[in-house]
Amino acid sequence: MPSAELTPPEAARWAARAGLPLPDDRHAAVAATADHIHSVVAVLRELDFGDTPPASAYRAGKEKHDAAV
């Protein structure tokens, strides 16, 4: 589901709402960065991890190393 890009005034409003007021010259850069992050997260949400166990199931150090080539 595509969404509209974040505009610089919206980025400033959301930042101020979060207690992070932005200088006027940063609004466009913050909006562009937020849009990029949103596009990356959207791609990650589409991945099918299937039967991949959670990271907590991995135990480092219990791997068996085989020197055979």
VEXVOTI-685235 format. One record per atom (N, C-alpha, C): residue number from 1; residue in one letter; atom name; x, y, z. Coordinates in pm, whole numbers, plus 50000, padded with zeros to 5 digits. Example, Ala and Ser with C-alpha at 12.3 -4.5 7.8 and 13.67 -1.06 7.14 Angstrom:
// VEXVOTI-685235
TIMI  seq  type  atom     px     py     pz
TIMI    1     A     N  51319  49431  50780
TIMI    1     A    CA  51230  49550  50780
TIMI    1     A     C  51320  49670  50780
TIMI    2     S     N  51285  49775  50708
TIMI    2     S    CA  51367  49894  50714
TIMI    2     S     C  51290  50003  50787
END
This chain:
// VEXVOTI-685235
TIMI  seq  type  atom     px     py     pz
TIMI    1     M     N  50083  49884  50000
TIMI    1     M    CA  50000  50000  50000
TIMI    1     M     C  50089  50124  50000
TIMI    2     P     N  50097  50196  49889
TIMI    2     P    CA  50182  50313  49883
TIMI    2     P     C  50125  50426  49968
TIMI    3     S     N  50215  50504  50024
TIMI    3     S    CA  50171  50618  50104
TIMI    3     S     C  50237  50744  50049
TIMI    4     A     N  50178  50856  50079
TIMI    4     A    CA  50233  50983  50033
TIMI    4     A     C  50364  51013  50105
TIMI    5     E     N  50451  51081  50033
TIMI    5     E    CA  50579  51117  50095
TIMI    5     E     C  50557  51222  50203
TIMI    6     L     N  50645  51221  50300
TIMI    6     L    CA  50640  51318  50408
TIMI    6     L     C  50690  51452  50355
TIMI    7     T     N  50613  51556  50376
TIMI    7     T    CA  50654  51690  50330
TIMI    7     T     C  50741  51755  50437
TIMI    8     P     N  50825  51851  50397
TIMI    8     P    CA  50907  51920  50497
TIMI    8     P     C  50826  51984  50610
TIMI    9     P     N  50711  52049  50583
TIMI    9     P    CA  50634  52103  50696
TIMI    9     P     C  50580  51993  50790
TIMI   10     E     N  50542  51879  50732
TIMI   10     E    CA  50495  51768  50817
TIMI   10     E     C  50610  51714  50902
TIMI   11     A     N  50729  51704  50843
TIMI   11     A    CA  50846  51658  50919
TIMI   11     A     C  50873  51751  51035
TIMI   12     A     N  50864  51881  51011
TIMI   12     A    CA  50886  51979  51119
TIMI   12     A     C  50781  51964  51228
TIMI   13     R     N  50656  51942  51186
TIMI   13     R    CA  50547  51929  51283
TIMI   13     R     C  50566  51804  51369
TIMI   14     W     N  50600  51690  51305
TIMI   14     W    CA  50620  51567  51380
TIMI   14     W     C  50742  51576  51471
TIMI   15     A     N  50847  51640  51425
TIMI   15     A    CA  50966  51657  51509
TIMI   15     A     C  50933  51744  51631
TIMI   16     A     N  50863  51852  51608
TIMI   16     A    CA  50825  51939  51721
TIMI   16     A     C  50736  51865  51819
TIMI   17     R     N  50647  51783  51765
TIMI   17     R    CA  50557  51705  51850
TIMI   17     R     C  50635  51606  51937
TIMI   18     A     N  50748  51559  51885
TIMI   18     A    CA  50833  51465  51960
TIMI   18     A     C  50931  51538  52051
TIMI   19     G     N  50923  51672  52053
TIMI   19     G    CA  51012  51748  52140
TIMI   19     G     C  51146  51777  52077
TIMI   20     L     N  51154  51768  51945
TIMI   20     L    CA  51279  51790  51872
TIMI   20     L     C  51260  51901  51768
TIMI   21     P     N  51248  52024  51812
TIMI   21     P    CA  51228  52132  51714
TIMI   21     P     C  51346  52139  51617
TIMI   22     L     N  51314  52160  51489
TIMI   22     L    CA  51416  52163  51385
TIMI   22     L     C  51436  52304  51332
TIMI   23     P     N  51562  52339  51300
TIMI   23     P    CA  51584  52465  51230
TIMI   23     P     C  51519  52456  51091
TIMI   24     D     N  51476  52568  51038
TIMI   24     D    CA  51406  52571  50910
TIMI   24     D     C  51485  52504  50797
TIMI   25     D     N  51617  52516  50799
TIMI   25     D    CA  51697  52460  50690
TIMI   25     D     C  51710  52307  50697
TIMI   26     R     N  51660  52243  50801
TIMI   26     R    CA  51670  52098  50817
TIMI   26     R     C  51542  52023  50780
TIMI   27     H     N  51432  52093  50760
TIMI   27     H    CA  51303  52029  50734
TIMI   27     H     C  51307  51936  50613
TIMI   28     A     N  51363  51982  50503
TIMI   28     A    CA  51366  51901  50380
TIMI   28     A     C  51454  51778  50398
TIMI   29     A     N  51569  51794  50463
TIMI   29     A    CA  51659  51681  50483
TIMI   29     A     C  51597  51576  50573
TIMI   30     V     N  51529  51619  50678
TIMI   30     V    CA  51465  51525  50769
TIMI   30     V     C  51351  51452  50698
TIMI   31     A     N  51275  51524  50618
TIMI   31     A    CA  51165  51461  50543
TIMI   31     A     C  51220  51356  50446
TIMI   32     A     N  51328  51388  50376
TIMI   32     A    CA  51388  51293  50281
TIMI   32     A     C  51442  51171  50354
TIMI   33     T     N  51505  51190  50467
TIMI   33     T    CA  51558  51078  50545
TIMI   33     T     C  51446  50989  50597
TIMI   34     A     N  51340  51050  50646
TIMI   34     A    CA  51225  50973  50696
TIMI   34     A     C  51161  50893  50583
TIMI   35     D     N  51151  50952  50464
TIMI   35     D    CA  51094  50880  50350
TIMI   35     D     C  51182  50761  50312
TIMI   36     H     N  51314  50780  50317
TIMI   36     H    CA  51404  50669  50285
TIMI   36     H     C  51389  50556  50386
TIMI   37     I     N  51387  50590  50513
TIMI   37     I    CA  51370  50488  50618
TIMI   37     I     C  51238  50415  50598
TIMI   38     H     N  51133  50488  50567
TIMI   38     H    CA  51003  50427  50544
TIMI   38     H     C  51008  50329  50427
TIMI   39     S     N  51079  50364  50320
TIMI   39     S    CA  51087  50274  50204
TIMI   39     S     C  51165  50147  50237
TIMI   40     V     N  51270  50159  50319
TIMI   40     V    CA  51347  50041  50359
TIMI   40     V     C  51264  49950  50447
TIMI   41     V     N  51193  50007  50543
TIMI   41     V    CA  51108  49928  50632
TIMI   41     V     C  50997  49859  50553
TIMI   42     A     N  50943  49927  50453
TIMI   42     A    CA  50837  49868  50371
TIMI   42     A     C  50888  49743  50300
TIMI   43     V     N  51012  49746  50251
TIMI   43     V    CA  51070  49629  50185
TIMI   43     V     C  51091  49517  50286
TIMI   44     L     N  51138  49550  50405
TIMI   44     L    CA  51160  49447  50507
TIMI   44     L     C  51029  49381  50549
TIMI   45     R     N  50921  49458  50551
TIMI   45     R    CA  50792  49401  50588
TIMI   45     R     C  50741  49300  50486
TIMI   46     E     N  50790  49309  50363
TIMI   46     E    CA  50746  49218  50258
TIMI   46     E     C  50822  49085  50260
TIMI   47     L     N  50931  49076  50335
TIMI   47     L    CA  51010  48954  50338
TIMI   47     L     C  50936  48842  50409
TIMI   48     D     N  50950  48722  50356
TIMI   48     D    CA  50890  48605  50418
TIMI   48     D     C  51000  48529  50492
TIMI   49     F     N  50996  48532  50622
TIMI   49     F    CA  51098  48464  50701
TIMI   49     F     C  51062  48318  50727
TIMI   50     G     N  50942  48278  50690
TIMI   50     G    CA  50902  48138  50698
TIMI   50     G     C  50934  48072  50830
TIMI   51     D     N  51018  47969  50824
TIMI   51     D    CA  51052  47891  50943
TIMI   51     D     C  51180  47939  51011
TIMI   52     T     N  51221  48061  50984
TIMI   52     T    CA  51341  48113  51047
TIMI   52     T     C  51317  48128  51197
TIMI   53     P     N  51399  48061  51279
TIMI   53     P    CA  51378  48073  51423
TIMI   53     P     C  51420  48212  51472
TIMI   54     P     N  51367  48256  51584
TIMI   54     P    CA  51406  48386  51638
TIMI   54     P     C  51552  48385  51680
TIMI   55     A     N  51612  48500  51689
TIMI   55     A    CA  51753  48511  51725
TIMI   55     A     C  51782  48449  51861
TIMI   56     S     N  51685  48448  51950
TIMI   56     S    CA  51707  48391  52083
TIMI   56     S     C  51731  48241  52077
TIMI   57     A     N  51697  48175  51966
TIMI   57     A    CA  51718  48031  51952
TIMI   57     A     C  51862  47999  51912
TIMI   58     Y     N  51938  48098  51867
TIMI   58     Y    CA  52077  48076  51824
TIMI   58     Y     C  52169  48072  51945
TIMI   59     R     N  52255  47974  51950
TIMI   59     R    CA  52351  47962  52060
TIMI   59     R     C  52492  47965  52003
TIMI   60     A     N  52559  48075  52022
TIMI   60     A    CA  52696  48089  51974
TIMI   60     A     C  52787  47996  52053
TIMI   61     G     N  52885  47941  51987
TIMI   61     G    CA  52982  47855  52053
TIMI   61     G     C  52944  47709  52051
TIMI   62     K     N  52825  47674  52010
TIMI   62     K    CA  52784  47534  52006
TIMI   62     K     C  52787  47479  51865
TIMI   63     E     N  52850  47553  51775
TIMI   63     E    CA  52860  47507  51638
TIMI   63     E     C  52970  47402  51626
TIMI   64     K     N  52948  47304  51539
TIMI   64     K    CA  53050  47204  51514
TIMI   64     K     C  53123  47245  51387
TIMI   65     H     N  53251  47265  51400
TIMI   65     H    CA  53332  47305  51285
TIMI   65     H     C  53396  47181  51223
TIMI   66     D     N  53383  47167  51095
TIMI   66     D    CA  53438  47053  51022
TIMI   66     D     C  53548  47105  50931
TIMI   67     A     N  53667  47053  50947
TIMI   67     A    CA  53780  47100  50869
TIMI   67     A     C  53786  47038  50731
TIMI   68     A     N  53697  46946  50700
TIMI   68     A    CA  53698  46882  50568
TIMI   68     A     C  53662  46985  50462
TIMI   69     V     N  53731  46972  50349
TIMI   69     V    CA  53704  47062  50238
TIMI   69     V     C  53631  46991  50129
END
